[in-house]
């Protein structure tokens, strides 16, 4: 929502206070007149100009309303110049004309405004020579502004529009790249697992039929199922390893930097001794660690954060502990993040446990280390 002061031009090289002076000055020029009717008429013109100028901004440089308002403002500017020697409304107009989005409309209004302003100043020099001579330096500066402001503003608006379109295009390209990557992963998984899962299904059905009639043949089928499943698991691991993942050691470095920027003291334990060779588990832990630290920075108001990781033959435990305000006040904001963490952990049979108190929050991630145990077996 725009405030009233947004009618003042921005990025023109002039301070807001200068534009305020330009708004107050017309009253000075008006009150120099000794006749009451001229004073009243001048005040009406000032109010009418700013009402029209505000309507011009509300039109956002589009439609017929903007041309009606700018035309009325040009007339008021000429009247103020001819009757009171005040030409500085033309600077407001010069700025706004540059916001006209139509090139034909911009050129037309630019030429008309420049010609009418020059004509009004020329006539003013003839009829009010002394008054115009006293403000000659300001008149010259205003003329330069009338010439340059519209062109500069029009080019800037055009550049901002192109930058906005470029940003939208880049965002769309990123979305398409993500979609393409998902489709590639889906194709790879289908090619890798589809045939073997179908084979496992057929052999399982055959083994169940042979179980009572031909136990030895059934046992052979079950052995084939076991080998096929292990081969499929190995191919999935190779596929995941080829995907771009996040190293947990690198993620520890990044989250420590994030905590430092947020003025939160951090301490880590067990990072140097962590040697997880399975990229799937490491990626899940990295993403969960990033989400956990993000919640600490955004919602905890903590001063200290301790991150530890413990690995054994049976499990891996990642713990993030802070001394902040807990989850009672921030749980609504971080619910989606916790949900995403749980979904990732389910993929590796992991669990998430959160305990919160007045002394802070502790988040524990527990993952069975069965994949590491399998990696220690003989390769297929």
KANORNOR-V873745 format. One line per field, one symbol per residue. ss: DSSP state (2 for helix, 1 for strand, 0 for the rest). psi: psi as a letter, one per 20 degrees, with the letter a starting at -180 (. if undefined). burial: 1 if it has 16 or more other ideal C-beta (glycine too) atoms within 10 Angstrom, else 0. Layout:
ss: ???
psi: ???
burial: ???
This chain:
ss: 00022220000000022222222222222220000222222222222222222222220000222222222222222222222200002222222220000022222222222222222222222220222222022222222222222222222222222222222222222222222222222222222222222222222222222200002222222222222222222222222222000002222222222222200011111000000000222222222222222222222200011111111000111111110000000022222222222222222000111111100111111111022222200000
psi: pqrhiiipqrliiqqhhghhghhhghhghgihqiphhhggggggggghghghhghghhikjqrhhhhgghgghgggggghghhikojihhggggghhiiphpgghggghgggggghghgggghhhghlgghhhhkghhgggggghhghgggggghgggghghhghhggghggggghggghhghggggghghghgghhggggghggghhhighgnhghghgghghgghgghgggghgghghhhqorpphghhggghhgghghjkppqpqpjghipmpiohgghgggghhgggghghgghihkrhqpppqpppahhrppppoprkbiaighjhhhjghghghghhghhhkkrqppppqahiaqppppppqkhhhhhhirpq.
burial: 00000011100101000010011001001100000000100100110011011011001010000110110111011111111111111111111111110000110011001101100110010001000100100010011011001101110010000000000000000000000000000000000110010001001001100100000001001100100100010011100100000101001100110110000101000000010101111111111111111011101101001110101000011111111111100100010011001001100101010101000110101110101100000000
